[in-house]
């Protein structure tokens, strides 16, 4: 989820990693800085996120 304000931006994502009711970890990063003013949020399988 992302929201834009007049002079700000907020990006939120859960840190849960698992399949349905099975949880592997709750410390999986899904938002990554790509530059000073650019971030990317990735969803999907951990292997997909690691590949990108």
Secondary structure, DSSP 8 states (H G I E B T S, - for coil): -EEE-SS-EEE-----EEETTEEEES----EEE-SSS-EEE--S-HHHHHH-
